[in-house]
């Protein structure tokens, strides 16, 4: 059953890569092809989650939040981030609006996190 579930997540990620939101597409245009010195992947699967963007070299996940991320999803997002943190990833979040209206500020914030040391892996 786990293998079937993982295959479904992989298929969902593939579909999401084809249908990025306007904010995801705009941010991707600024971080793809090592423009910031590191390789990013979009709609990448980690465990049972699909993250918007990830730099595997720096264990950095970038999540973009739209209007659907409100009080109802806040608890889910926090739990998800905690699980990803325990796996050794740093999760940073931006509102879609910030990406669309202040891409320079968003890119500067991402660069700041890329310069930071890797997060400690709790399993070490």
Jmol script that loads the backbone (N, CA, C; Angstrom):
load data "model"
ATOM      1  N   UNK A   1       0.823  -1.197   0.000  1.00  0.00           N
ATOM      2  CA  UNK A   1       0.000   0.000   0.000  1.00  0.00           C
ATOM      3  C   UNK A   1       0.864   1.256   0.000  1.00  0.00           C
ATOM      4  N   UNK A   2       1.981   1.263   0.750  1.00  0.00           N
ATOM      5  CA  UNK A   2       2.863   2.412   0.813  1.00  0.00           C
ATOM      6  C   UNK A   2       3.455   2.759  -0.530  1.00  0.00           C
ATOM      7  N   UNK A   3       3.796   1.733  -1.303  1.00  0.00           N
ATOM      8  CA  UNK A   3       4.382   1.952  -2.625  1.00  0.00           C
ATOM      9  C   UNK A   3       3.363   2.591  -3.572  1.00  0.00           C
ATOM     10  N   UNK A   4       2.123   2.151  -3.488  1.00  0.00           N
ATOM     11  CA  UNK A   4       1.062   2.721  -4.328  1.00  0.00           C
ATOM     12  C   UNK A   4       0.830   4.181  -3.944  1.00  0.00           C
ATOM     13  N   UNK A   5       0.799   4.460  -2.650  1.00  0.00           N
ATOM     14  CA  UNK A   5       0.602   5.823  -2.168  1.00  0.00           C
ATOM     15  C   UNK A   5       1.745   6.723  -2.638  1.00  0.00           C
ATOM     16  N   UNK A   6       2.993   6.241  -2.548  1.00  0.00           N
ATOM     17  CA  UNK A   6       4.153   7.021  -2.974  1.00  0.00           C
ATOM     18  C   UNK A   6       4.098   7.281  -4.478  1.00  0.00           C
ATOM     19  N   UNK A   7       3.657   6.301  -5.246  1.00  0.00           N
ATOM     20  CA  UNK A   7       3.528   6.475  -6.693  1.00  0.00           C
ATOM     21  C   UNK A   7       2.508   7.570  -7.002  1.00  0.00           C
ATOM     22  N   UNK A   8       1.424   7.603  -6.242  1.00  0.00           N
ATOM     23  CA  UNK A   8       0.399   8.636  -6.423  1.00  0.00           C
ATOM     24  C   UNK A   8       0.972  10.022  -6.119  1.00  0.00           C
ATOM     25  N   UNK A   9       1.774  10.128  -5.061  1.00  0.00           N
ATOM     26  CA  UNK A   9       2.402  11.409  -4.714  1.00  0.00           C
ATOM     27  C   UNK A   9       3.345  11.833  -5.833  1.00  0.00           C
ATOM     28  N   UNK A  10       4.123  10.892  -6.363  1.00  0.00           N
ATOM     29  CA  UNK A  10       5.034  11.187  -7.477  1.00  0.00           C
ATOM     30  C   UNK A  10       4.254  11.690  -8.700  1.00  0.00           C
ATOM     31  N   UNK A  11       3.131  11.047  -8.996  1.00  0.00           N
ATOM     32  CA  UNK A  11       2.300  11.469 -10.135  1.00  0.00           C
ATOM     33  C   UNK A  11       1.733  12.870  -9.898  1.00  0.00           C
ATOM     34  N   UNK A  12       1.290  13.135  -8.670  1.00  0.00           N
ATOM     35  CA  UNK A  12       0.772  14.467  -8.336  1.00  0.00           C
ATOM     36  C   UNK A  12       1.847  15.532  -8.516  1.00  0.00           C
ATOM     37  N   UNK A  13       3.060  15.226  -8.076  1.00  0.00           N
ATOM     38  CA  UNK A  13       4.169  16.178  -8.211  1.00  0.00           C
ATOM     39  C   UNK A  13       4.439  16.475  -9.683  1.00  0.00           C
ATOM     40  N   UNK A  14       4.411  15.444 -10.501  1.00  0.00           N
ATOM     41  CA  UNK A  14       4.651  15.628 -11.935  1.00  0.00           C
ATOM     42  C   UNK A  14       3.600  16.559 -12.545  1.00  0.00           C
ATOM     43  N   UNK A  15       2.352  16.371 -12.150  1.00  0.00           N
ATOM     44  CA  UNK A  15       1.282  17.239 -12.652  1.00  0.00           C
ATOM     45  C   UNK A  15       1.453  18.672 -12.151  1.00  0.00           C
ATOM     46  N   UNK A  16       1.840  18.822 -10.884  1.00  0.00           N
ATOM     47  CA  UNK A  16       2.038  20.161 -10.325  1.00  0.00           C
ATOM     48  C   UNK A  16       3.165  20.901 -11.028  1.00  0.00           C
ATOM     49  N   UNK A  17       4.203  20.170 -11.452  1.00  0.00           N
ATOM     50  CA  UNK A  17       5.315  20.810 -12.175  1.00  0.00           C
ATOM     51  C   UNK A  17       4.841  21.427 -13.482  1.00  0.00           C
ATOM     52  N   UNK A  18       3.820  20.826 -14.069  1.00  0.00           N
ATOM     53  CA  UNK A  18       3.294  21.313 -15.350  1.00  0.00           C
ATOM     54  C   UNK A  18       2.348  22.502 -15.169  1.00  0.00           C
ATOM     55  N   UNK A  19       1.828  22.672 -13.962  1.00  0.00           N
ATOM     56  CA  UNK A  19       0.803  23.707 -13.762  1.00  0.00           C
ATOM     57  C   UNK A  19       1.145  24.610 -12.581  1.00  0.00           C
ATOM     58  N   UNK A  20       2.313  25.241 -12.662  1.00  0.00           N
ATOM     59  CA  UNK A  20       2.733  26.162 -11.603  1.00  0.00           C
ATOM     60  C   UNK A  20       1.782  27.355 -11.531  1.00  0.00           C
ATOM     61  N   UNK A  21       1.610  27.871 -10.321  1.00  0.00           N
ATOM     62  CA  UNK A  21       0.826  29.091 -10.152  1.00  0.00           C
ATOM     63  C   UNK A  21       1.644  30.260 -10.720  1.00  0.00           C
ATOM     64  N   UNK A  22       1.017  31.399 -10.963  1.00  0.00           N
ATOM     65  CA  UNK A  22       1.792  32.552 -11.445  1.00  0.00           C
ATOM     66  C   UNK A  22       2.953  32.916 -10.509  1.00  0.00           C
ATOM     67  N   UNK A  23       2.735  32.870  -9.196  1.00  0.00           N
ATOM     68  CA  UNK A  23       3.807  33.195  -8.249  1.00  0.00           C
ATOM     69  C   UNK A  23       4.923  32.156  -8.321  1.00  0.00           C
ATOM     70  N   UNK A  24       4.563  30.876  -8.398  1.00  0.00           N
ATOM     71  CA  UNK A  24       5.574  29.818  -8.516  1.00  0.00           C
ATOM     72  C   UNK A  24       6.378  29.978  -9.803  1.00  0.00           C
ATOM     73  N   UNK A  25       5.692  30.263 -10.887  1.00  0.00           N
ATOM     74  CA  UNK A  25       6.368  30.441 -12.173  1.00  0.00           C
ATOM     75  C   UNK A  25       7.337  31.624 -12.117  1.00  0.00           C
ATOM     76  N   UNK A  26       6.922  32.730 -11.488  1.00  0.00           N
ATOM     77  CA  UNK A  26       7.759  33.919 -11.388  1.00  0.00           C
ATOM     78  C   UNK A  26       8.991  33.644 -10.532  1.00  0.00           C
ATOM     79  N   UNK A  27       8.798  33.016  -9.367  1.00  0.00           N
ATOM     80  CA  UNK A  27       9.946  32.698  -8.520  1.00  0.00           C
ATOM     81  C   UNK A  27      10.870  31.707  -9.227  1.00  0.00           C
ATOM     82  N   UNK A  28      10.303  30.710  -9.884  1.00  0.00           N
ATOM     83  CA  UNK A  28      11.121  29.719 -10.601  1.00  0.00           C
ATOM     84  C   UNK A  28      12.010  30.405 -11.633  1.00  0.00           C
ATOM     85  N   UNK A  29      11.491  31.439 -12.278  1.00  0.00           N
ATOM     86  CA  UNK A  29      12.288  32.151 -13.290  1.00  0.00           C
ATOM     87  C   UNK A  29      13.504  32.839 -12.669  1.00  0.00           C
ATOM     88  N   UNK A  30      13.492  33.049 -11.359  1.00  0.00           N
ATOM     89  CA  UNK A  30      14.598  33.721 -10.666  1.00  0.00           C
ATOM     90  C   UNK A  30      15.576  32.757 -10.002  1.00  0.00           C
ATOM     91  N   UNK A  31      15.161  31.488  -9.799  1.00  0.00           N
ATOM     92  CA  UNK A  31      16.026  30.562  -9.058  1.00  0.00           C
ATOM     93  C   UNK A  31      16.482  29.358  -9.883  1.00  0.00           C
ATOM     94  N   UNK A  32      15.894  29.147 -11.046  1.00  0.00           N
ATOM     95  CA  UNK A  32      16.267  27.973 -11.844  1.00  0.00           C
ATOM     96  C   UNK A  32      17.665  28.147 -12.441  1.00  0.00           C
ATOM     97  N   UNK A  33      18.217  27.047 -12.916  1.00  0.00           N
ATOM     98  CA  UNK A  33      19.512  27.036 -13.615  1.00  0.00           C
ATOM     99  C   UNK A  33      20.638  27.688 -12.811  1.00  0.00           C
ATOM    100  N   UNK A  34      20.639  27.463 -11.518  1.00  0.00           N
ATOM    101  CA  UNK A  34      21.713  27.926 -10.626  1.00  0.00           C
ATOM    102  C   UNK A  34      21.926  29.439 -10.658  1.00  0.00           C
ATOM    103  N   UNK A  35      20.860  30.195 -10.896  1.00  0.00           N
ATOM    104  CA  UNK A  35      20.996  31.655 -10.923  1.00  0.00           C
ATOM    105  C   UNK A  35      21.479  32.218  -9.588  1.00  0.00           C
ATOM    106  N   UNK A  36      21.177  31.505  -8.494  1.00  0.00           N
ATOM    107  CA  UNK A  36      21.615  31.948  -7.172  1.00  0.00           C
ATOM    108  C   UNK A  36      22.833  31.157  -6.697  1.00  0.00           C
ATOM    109  N   UNK A  37      23.427  30.403  -7.614  1.00  0.00           N
ATOM    110  CA  UNK A  37      24.621  29.629  -7.272  1.00  0.00           C
ATOM    111  C   UNK A  37      24.337  28.208  -6.820  1.00  0.00           C
ATOM    112  N   UNK A  38      23.073  27.859  -6.691  1.00  0.00           N
ATOM    113  CA  UNK A  38      22.680  26.524  -6.254  1.00  0.00           C
ATOM    114  C   UNK A  38      21.540  26.012  -7.124  1.00  0.00           C
ATOM    115  N   UNK A  39      21.473  24.697  -7.257  1.00  0.00           N
ATOM    116  CA  UNK A  39      20.413  24.080  -8.048  1.00  0.00           C
ATOM    117  C   UNK A  39      19.158  23.922  -7.200  1.00  0.00           C
ATOM    118  N   UNK A  40      18.037  24.315  -7.759  1.00  0.00           N
ATOM    119  CA  UNK A  40      16.729  24.118  -7.130  1.00  0.00           C
ATOM    120  C   UNK A  40      15.910  23.151  -7.971  1.00  0.00           C
ATOM    121  N   UNK A  41      15.049  22.424  -7.305  1.00  0.00           N
ATOM    122  CA  UNK A  41      14.054  21.578  -7.967  1.00  0.00           C
ATOM    123  C   UNK A  41      12.689  22.115  -7.602  1.00  0.00           C
ATOM    124  N   UNK A  42      11.733  21.933  -8.506  1.00  0.00           N
ATOM    125  CA  UNK A  42      10.371  22.381  -8.217  1.00  0.00           C
ATOM    126  C   UNK A  42       9.469  21.171  -7.994  1.00  0.00           C
ATOM    127  N   UNK A  43       8.485  21.347  -7.130  1.00  0.00           N
ATOM    128  CA  UNK A  43       7.498  20.319  -6.819  1.00  0.00           C
ATOM    129  C   UNK A  43       8.175  18.970  -6.555  1.00  0.00           C
ATOM    130  N   UNK A  44       9.024  18.964  -5.559  1.00  0.00           N
ATOM    131  CA  UNK A  44       9.852  17.805  -5.209  1.00  0.00           C
ATOM    132  C   UNK A  44       9.198  17.014  -4.079  1.00  0.00           C
ATOM    133  N   UNK A  45       9.243  15.698  -4.181  1.00  0.00           N
ATOM    134  CA  UNK A  45       8.633  14.826  -3.180  1.00  0.00           C
ATOM    135  C   UNK A  45       9.636  14.506  -2.075  1.00  0.00           C
ATOM    136  N   UNK A  46       9.200  14.730  -0.832  1.00  0.00           N
ATOM    137  CA  UNK A  46       9.945  14.317   0.356  1.00  0.00           C
ATOM    138  C   UNK A  46       8.946  13.577   1.239  1.00  0.00           C
ATOM    139  N   UNK A  47       9.213  12.298   1.461  1.00  0.00           N
ATOM    140  CA  UNK A  47       8.293  11.447   2.213  1.00  0.00           C
ATOM    141  C   UNK A  47       6.924  11.511   1.538  1.00  0.00           C
ATOM    142  N   UNK A  48       5.902  11.926   2.265  1.00  0.00           N
ATOM    143  CA  UNK A  48       4.559  11.994   1.679  1.00  0.00           C
ATOM    144  C   UNK A  48       4.185  13.407   1.242  1.00  0.00           C
ATOM    145  N   UNK A  49       5.150  14.304   1.269  1.00  0.00           N
ATOM    146  CA  UNK A  49       4.884  15.711   0.957  1.00  0.00           C
ATOM    147  C   UNK A  49       5.482  16.118  -0.384  1.00  0.00           C
ATOM    148  N   UNK A  50       4.836  17.097  -1.003  1.00  0.00           N
ATOM    149  CA  UNK A  50       5.372  17.733  -2.201  1.00  0.00           C
ATOM    150  C   UNK A  50       5.703  19.166  -1.804  1.00  0.00           C
ATOM    151  N   UNK A  51       6.986  19.498  -1.886  1.00  0.00           N
ATOM    152  CA  UNK A  51       7.402  20.860  -1.532  1.00  0.00           C
ATOM    153  C   UNK A  51       7.493  21.689  -2.805  1.00  0.00           C
ATOM    154  N   UNK A  52       7.236  22.979  -2.690  1.00  0.00           N
ATOM    155  CA  UNK A  52       7.228  23.841  -3.876  1.00  0.00           C
ATOM    156  C   UNK A  52       8.599  23.883  -4.539  1.00  0.00           C
ATOM    157  N   UNK A  53       9.631  24.232  -3.760  1.00  0.00           N
ATOM    158  CA  UNK A  53      10.998  24.308  -4.289  1.00  0.00           C
ATOM    159  C   UNK A  53      11.959  23.788  -3.237  1.00  0.00           C
ATOM    160  N   UNK A  54      13.041  23.176  -3.694  1.00  0.00           N
ATOM    161  CA  UNK A  54      14.043  22.680  -2.759  1.00  0.00           C
ATOM    162  C   UNK A  54      15.432  22.813  -3.356  1.00  0.00           C
ATOM    163  N   UNK A  55      16.368  23.193  -2.506  1.00  0.00           N
ATOM    164  CA  UNK A  55      17.790  23.145  -2.835  1.00  0.00           C
ATOM    165  C   UNK A  55      18.352  22.013  -1.984  1.00  0.00           C
ATOM    166  N   UNK A  56      18.602  20.873  -2.601  1.00  0.00           N
ATOM    167  CA  UNK A  56      19.074  19.701  -1.869  1.00  0.00           C
ATOM    168  C   UNK A  56      20.458  19.928  -1.268  1.00  0.00           C
ATOM    169  N   UNK A  57      21.279  20.685  -1.960  1.00  0.00           N
ATOM    170  CA  UNK A  57      22.637  20.951  -1.490  1.00  0.00           C
ATOM    171  C   UNK A  57      22.643  21.709  -0.153  1.00  0.00           C
ATOM    172  N   UNK A  58      21.673  22.575   0.039  1.00  0.00           N
ATOM    173  CA  UNK A  58      21.590  23.377   1.263  1.00  0.00           C
ATOM    174  C   UNK A  58      20.430  22.945   2.174  1.00  0.00           C
ATOM    175  N   UNK A  59      19.722  21.879   1.815  1.00  0.00           N
ATOM    176  CA  UNK A  59      18.574  21.400   2.604  1.00  0.00           C
ATOM    177  C   UNK A  59      17.567  22.526   2.863  1.00  0.00           C
ATOM    178  N   UNK A  60      17.352  23.351   1.849  1.00  0.00           N
ATOM    179  CA  UNK A  60      16.471  24.509   1.969  1.00  0.00           C
ATOM    180  C   UNK A  60      15.210  24.298   1.129  1.00  0.00           C
ATOM    181  N   UNK A  61      14.073  24.412   1.786  1.00  0.00           N
ATOM    182  CA  UNK A  61      12.774  24.282   1.127  1.00  0.00           C
ATOM    183  C   UNK A  61      12.121  25.652   1.098  1.00  0.00           C
ATOM    184  N   UNK A  62      11.576  26.006  -0.053  1.00  0.00           N
ATOM    185  CA  UNK A  62      10.833  27.259  -0.201  1.00  0.00           C
ATOM    186  C   UNK A  62       9.381  26.905  -0.484  1.00  0.00           C
ATOM    187  N   UNK A  63       8.493  27.415   0.341  1.00  0.00           N
ATOM    188  CA  UNK A  63       7.064  27.200   0.166  1.00  0.00           C
ATOM    189  C   UNK A  63       6.401  28.540  -0.140  1.00  0.00           C
ATOM    190  N   UNK A  64       5.500  28.544  -1.095  1.00  0.00           N
ATOM    191  CA  UNK A  64       4.721  29.738  -1.416  1.00  0.00           C
ATOM    192  C   UNK A  64       3.294  29.526  -0.946  1.00  0.00           C
ATOM    193  N   UNK A  65       2.780  30.493  -0.237  1.00  0.00           N
ATOM    194  CA  UNK A  65       1.442  30.388   0.325  1.00  0.00           C
ATOM    195  C   UNK A  65       0.510  31.394  -0.322  1.00  0.00           C
ATOM    196  N   UNK A  66      -0.641  30.908  -0.749  1.00  0.00           N
ATOM    197  CA  UNK A  66      -1.668  31.762  -1.325  1.00  0.00           C
ATOM    198  C   UNK A  66      -2.809  31.937  -0.343  1.00  0.00           C
ATOM    199  N   UNK A  67      -3.942  32.350  -0.859  1.00  0.00           N
ATOM    200  CA  UNK A  67      -5.107  32.594  -0.023  1.00  0.00           C
ATOM    201  C   UNK A  67      -5.621  31.367   0.699  1.00  0.00           C
ATOM    202  N   UNK A  68      -5.306  30.164   0.184  1.00  0.00           N
ATOM    203  CA  UNK A  68      -5.780  28.937   0.831  1.00  0.00           C
ATOM    204  C   UNK A  68      -5.045  28.668   2.135  1.00  0.00           C
ATOM    205  N   UNK A  69      -3.935  29.361   2.370  1.00  0.00           N
ATOM    206  CA  UNK A  69      -3.168  29.177   3.605  1.00  0.00           C
ATOM    207  C   UNK A  69      -3.663  30.194   4.631  1.00  0.00           C
ATOM    208  N   UNK A  70      -4.631  29.740   5.429  1.00  0.00           N
ATOM    209  CA  UNK A  70      -5.228  30.608   6.436  1.00  0.00           C
ATOM    210  C   UNK A  70      -5.207  29.885   7.774  1.00  0.00           C
ATOM    211  N   UNK A  71      -6.042  30.307   8.685  1.00  0.00           N
ATOM    212  CA  UNK A  71      -6.068  29.694  10.020  1.00  0.00           C
ATOM    213  C   UNK A  71      -6.357  28.196   9.948  1.00  0.00           C
ATOM    214  N   UNK A  72      -7.181  27.776   8.997  1.00  0.00           N
ATOM    215  CA  UNK A  72      -7.531  26.361   8.887  1.00  0.00           C
ATOM    216  C   UNK A  72      -6.330  25.504   8.496  1.00  0.00           C
ATOM    217  N   UNK A  73      -5.457  26.017   7.659  1.00  0.00           N
ATOM    218  CA  UNK A  73      -4.314  25.226   7.198  1.00  0.00           C
ATOM    219  C   UNK A  73      -3.044  25.519   7.991  1.00  0.00           C
ATOM    220  N   UNK A  74      -3.100  26.533   8.849  1.00  0.00           N
ATOM    221  CA  UNK A  74      -1.913  26.924   9.612  1.00  0.00           C
ATOM    222  C   UNK A  74      -1.376  25.759  10.443  1.00  0.00           C
ATOM    223  N   UNK A  75      -2.252  25.046  11.118  1.00  0.00           N
ATOM    224  CA  UNK A  75      -1.829  23.921  11.961  1.00  0.00           C
ATOM    225  C   UNK A  75      -1.192  22.817  11.109  1.00  0.00           C
ATOM    226  N   UNK A  76      -1.801  22.512   9.962  1.00  0.00           N
ATOM    227  CA  UNK A  76      -1.240  21.499   9.060  1.00  0.00           C
ATOM    228  C   UNK A  76       0.144  21.935   8.572  1.00  0.00           C
ATOM    229  N   UNK A  77       0.268  23.208   8.153  1.00  0.00           N
ATOM    230  CA  UNK A  77       1.553  23.719   7.662  1.00  0.00           C
ATOM    231  C   UNK A  77       2.621  23.639   8.746  1.00  0.00           C
ATOM    232  N   UNK A  78       2.255  23.999   9.973  1.00  0.00           N
ATOM    233  CA  UNK A  78       3.221  23.958  11.077  1.00  0.00           C
ATOM    234  C   UNK A  78       3.673  22.524  11.357  1.00  0.00           C
ATOM    235  N   UNK A  79       2.736  21.585  11.346  1.00  0.00           N
ATOM    236  CA  UNK A  79       3.069  20.171  11.577  1.00  0.00           C
ATOM    237  C   UNK A  79       3.982  19.656  10.464  1.00  0.00           C
ATOM    238  N   UNK A  80       3.636  19.992   9.249  1.00  0.00           N
ATOM    239  CA  UNK A  80       4.422  19.578   8.077  1.00  0.00           C
ATOM    240  C   UNK A  80       5.838  20.149   8.153  1.00  0.00           C
ATOM    241  N   UNK A  81       5.943  21.435   8.470  1.00  0.00           N
ATOM    242  CA  UNK A  81       7.257  22.079   8.598  1.00  0.00           C
ATOM    243  C   UNK A  81       8.080  21.419   9.693  1.00  0.00           C
ATOM    244  N   UNK A  82       7.439  21.072  10.806  1.00  0.00           N
ATOM    245  CA  UNK A  82       8.140  20.415  11.907  1.00  0.00           C
ATOM    246  C   UNK A  82       8.706  19.064  11.472  1.00  0.00           C
ATOM    247  N   UNK A  83       7.919  18.308  10.741  1.00  0.00           N
ATOM    248  CA  UNK A  83       8.379  17.008  10.234  1.00  0.00           C
ATOM    249  C   UNK A  83       9.556  17.200   9.283  1.00  0.00           C
ATOM    250  N   UNK A  84       9.455  18.170   8.385  1.00  0.00           N
ATOM    251  CA  UNK A  84      10.550  18.437   7.447  1.00  0.00           C
ATOM    252  C   UNK A  84      11.795  18.934   8.181  1.00  0.00           C
ATOM    253  N   UNK A  85      11.600  19.750   9.224  1.00  0.00           N
ATOM    254  CA  UNK A  85      12.729  20.204  10.043  1.00  0.00           C
ATOM    255  C   UNK A  85      13.426  19.020  10.706  1.00  0.00           C
ATOM    256  N   UNK A  86      12.643  18.069  11.192  1.00  0.00           N
ATOM    257  CA  UNK A  86      13.219  16.879  11.838  1.00  0.00           C
ATOM    258  C   UNK A  86      14.008  16.034  10.846  1.00  0.00           C
ATOM    259  N   UNK A  87      13.665  16.150   9.573  1.00  0.00           N
ATOM    260  CA  UNK A  87      14.394  15.438   8.513  1.00  0.00           C
ATOM    261  C   UNK A  87      15.660  16.198   8.103  1.00  0.00           C
ATOM    262  N   UNK A  88      15.873  17.375   8.712  1.00  0.00           N
ATOM    263  CA  UNK A  88      17.083  18.144   8.445  1.00  0.00           C
ATOM    264  C   UNK A  88      16.920  19.277   7.448  1.00  0.00           C
ATOM    265  N   UNK A  89      15.674  19.624   7.109  1.00  0.00           N
ATOM    266  CA  UNK A  89      15.422  20.683   6.141  1.00  0.00           C
ATOM    267  C   UNK A  89      15.009  21.975   6.845  1.00  0.00           C
ATOM    268  N   UNK A  90      15.418  23.087   6.279  1.00  0.00           N
ATOM    269  CA  UNK A  90      14.978  24.405   6.709  1.00  0.00           C
ATOM    270  C   UNK A  90      13.866  24.821   5.752  1.00  0.00           C
ATOM    271  N   UNK A  91      12.717  25.203   6.298  1.00  0.00           N
ATOM    272  CA  UNK A  91      11.575  25.607   5.474  1.00  0.00           C
ATOM    273  C   UNK A  91      11.373  27.104   5.626  1.00  0.00           C
ATOM    274  N   UNK A  92      11.356  27.805   4.500  1.00  0.00           N
ATOM    275  CA  UNK A  92      11.011  29.226   4.524  1.00  0.00           C
ATOM    276  C   UNK A  92       9.762  29.416   3.679  1.00  0.00           C
ATOM    277  N   UNK A  93       8.921  30.336   4.105  1.00  0.00           N
ATOM    278  CA  UNK A  93       7.635  30.566   3.440  1.00  0.00           C
ATOM    279  C   UNK A  93       7.496  32.017   3.005  1.00  0.00           C
ATOM    280  N   UNK A  94       6.885  32.180   1.866  1.00  0.00           N
ATOM    281  CA  UNK A  94       6.568  33.511   1.349  1.00  0.00           C
ATOM    282  C   UNK A  94       5.123  33.506   0.875  1.00  0.00           C
ATOM    283  N   UNK A  95       4.474  34.644   1.010  1.00  0.00           N
ATOM    284  CA  UNK A  95       3.139  34.807   0.441  1.00  0.00           C
ATOM    285  C   UNK A  95       3.284  35.013  -1.066  1.00  0.00           C
ATOM    286  N   UNK A  96       2.366  34.459  -1.822  1.00  0.00           N
ATOM    287  CA  UNK A  96       2.357  34.665  -3.278  1.00  0.00           C
ATOM    288  C   UNK A  96       2.431  36.151  -3.610  1.00  0.00           C
ATOM    289  N   UNK A  97       1.692  36.951  -2.869  1.00  0.00           N
ATOM    290  CA  UNK A  97       1.662  38.393  -3.087  1.00  0.00           C
ATOM    291  C   UNK A  97       3.051  39.007  -2.979  1.00  0.00           C
ATOM    292  N   UNK A  98       3.842  38.545  -2.004  1.00  0.00           N
ATOM    293  CA  UNK A  98       5.205  39.064  -1.835  1.00  0.00           C
ATOM    294  C   UNK A  98       6.068  38.717  -3.045  1.00  0.00           C
ATOM    295  N   UNK A  99       5.912  37.512  -3.545  1.00  0.00           N
ATOM    296  CA  UNK A  99       6.682  37.087  -4.718  1.00  0.00           C
ATOM    297  C   UNK A  99       6.320  37.961  -5.912  1.00  0.00           C
ATOM    298  N   UNK A 100       5.044  38.202  -6.101  1.00  0.00           N
ATOM    299  CA  UNK A 100       4.588  38.951  -7.272  1.00  0.00           C
ATOM    300  C   UNK A 100       4.894  40.448  -7.174  1.00  0.00           C
ATOM    301  N   UNK A 101       4.928  40.984  -5.952  1.00  0.00           N
ATOM    302  CA  UNK A 101       5.103  42.436  -5.792  1.00  0.00           C
ATOM    303  C   UNK A 101       6.471  42.851  -5.265  1.00  0.00           C
ATOM    304  N   UNK A 102       7.230  41.889  -4.700  1.00  0.00           N
ATOM    305  CA  UNK A 102       8.531  42.237  -4.121  1.00  0.00           C
ATOM    306  C   UNK A 102       9.528  41.099  -4.359  1.00  0.00           C
ATOM    307  N   UNK A 103       9.698  40.719  -5.610  1.00  0.00           N
ATOM    308  CA  UNK A 103      10.565  39.587  -5.920  1.00  0.00           C
ATOM    309  C   UNK A 103      12.003  39.836  -5.474  1.00  0.00           C
ATOM    310  N   UNK A 104      12.460  41.089  -5.547  1.00  0.00           N
ATOM    311  CA  UNK A 104      13.837  41.389  -5.126  1.00  0.00           C
ATOM    312  C   UNK A 104      14.032  41.071  -3.643  1.00  0.00           C
ATOM    313  N   UNK A 105      13.072  41.458  -2.815  1.00  0.00           N
ATOM    314  CA  UNK A 105      13.138  41.174  -1.391  1.00  0.00           C
ATOM    315  C   UNK A 105      13.091  39.679  -1.103  1.00  0.00           C
ATOM    316  N   UNK A 106      12.258  38.971  -1.840  1.00  0.00           N
ATOM    317  CA  UNK A 106      12.154  37.518  -1.678  1.00  0.00           C
ATOM    318  C   UNK A 106      13.478  36.848  -2.052  1.00  0.00           C
ATOM    319  N   UNK A 107      14.047  37.241  -3.168  1.00  0.00           N
ATOM    320  CA  UNK A 107      15.323  36.664  -3.608  1.00  0.00           C
ATOM    321  C   UNK A 107      16.424  36.970  -2.594  1.00  0.00           C
ATOM    322  N   UNK A 108      16.455  38.183  -2.059  1.00  0.00           N
ATOM    323  CA  UNK A 108      17.452  38.531  -1.032  1.00  0.00           C
ATOM    324  C   UNK A 108      17.314  37.643   0.202  1.00  0.00           C
ATOM    325  N   UNK A 109      16.080  37.384   0.600  1.00  0.00           N
ATOM    326  CA  UNK A 109      15.836  36.517   1.760  1.00  0.00           C
ATOM    327  C   UNK A 109      16.299  35.079   1.469  1.00  0.00           C
ATOM    328  N   UNK A 110      16.036  34.596   0.274  1.00  0.00           N
ATOM    329  CA  UNK A 110      16.487  33.253  -0.110  1.00  0.00           C
ATOM    330  C   UNK A 110      18.013  33.202  -0.097  1.00  0.00           C
ATOM    331  N   UNK A 111      18.659  34.223  -0.649  1.00  0.00           N
ATOM    332  CA  UNK A 111      20.124  34.262  -0.661  1.00  0.00           C
ATOM    333  C   UNK A 111      20.692  34.249   0.754  1.00  0.00           C
ATOM    334  N   UNK A 112      20.032  34.939   1.667  1.00  0.00           N
ATOM    335  CA  UNK A 112      20.467  34.955   3.067  1.00  0.00           C
ATOM    336  C   UNK A 112      20.460  33.529   3.631  1.00  0.00           C
ATOM    337  N   UNK A 113      19.418  32.786   3.334  1.00  0.00           N
ATOM    338  CA  UNK A 113      19.315  31.405   3.827  1.00  0.00           C
ATOM    339  C   UNK A 113      20.307  30.481   3.123  1.00  0.00           C
ATOM    340  N   UNK A 114      20.606  30.757   1.867  1.00  0.00           N
ATOM    341  CA  UNK A 114      21.594  29.938   1.152  1.00  0.00           C
ATOM    342  C   UNK A 114      22.992  30.119   1.737  1.00  0.00           C
ATOM    343  N   UNK A 115      23.271  31.296   2.279  1.00  0.00           N
ATOM    344  CA  UNK A 115      24.579  31.578   2.868  1.00  0.00           C
ATOM    345  C   UNK A 115      24.720  31.000   4.265  1.00  0.00           C
ATOM    346  N   UNK A 116      23.592  30.698   4.902  1.00  0.00           N
ATOM    347  CA  UNK A 116      23.616  30.173   6.278  1.00  0.00           C
ATOM    348  C   UNK A 116      24.161  28.746   6.296  1.00  0.00           C
ATOM    349  N   UNK A 117      24.762  28.341   7.422  1.00  0.00           N
ATOM    350  CA  UNK A 117      25.236  26.956   7.522  1.00  0.00           C
ATOM    351  C   UNK A 117      24.063  25.976   7.421  1.00  0.00           C
ATOM    352  N   UNK A 118      24.359  24.763   6.998  1.00  0.00           N
ATOM    353  CA  UNK A 118      23.324  23.738   6.909  1.00  0.00           C
ATOM    354  C   UNK A 118      22.717  23.492   8.280  1.00  0.00           C
ATOM    355  N   UNK A 119      21.399  23.197   8.301  1.00  0.00           N
ATOM    356  CA  UNK A 119      20.788  22.878   9.590  1.00  0.00           C
ATOM    357  C   UNK A 119      21.376  21.572  10.151  1.00  0.00           C
ATOM    358  N   UNK A 120      21.468  21.497  11.460  1.00  0.00           N
ATOM    359  CA  UNK A 120      21.960  20.273  12.086  1.00  0.00           C
ATOM    360  C   UNK A 120      20.958  19.162  11.852  1.00  0.00           C
ATOM    361  N   UNK A 121      21.451  17.974  11.548  1.00  0.00           N
ATOM    362  CA  UNK A 121      20.573  16.835  11.345  1.00  0.00           C
ATOM    363  C   UNK A 121      20.360  16.139  12.688  1.00  0.00           C
ATOM    364  N   UNK A 122      19.110  16.164  13.191  1.00  0.00           N
ATOM    365  CA  UNK A 122      18.857  15.588  14.521  1.00  0.00           C
ATOM    366  C   UNK A 122      19.170  14.097  14.615  1.00  0.00           C
ATOM    367  N   UNK A 123      19.217  13.410  13.490  1.00  0.00           N
ATOM    368  CA  UNK A 123      19.496  11.961  13.525  1.00  0.00           C
ATOM    369  C   UNK A 123      20.964  11.652  13.657  1.00  0.00           C
ATOM    370  N   UNK A 124      21.850  12.674  13.568  1.00  0.00           N
ATOM    371  CA  UNK A 124      23.292  12.443  13.722  1.00  0.00           C
ATOM    372  C   UNK A 124      23.664  12.146  15.158  1.00  0.00           C
TER     373      UNK A 124
END
end "model"
wireframe off; spacefill off
backbone 0.3
color backbone group
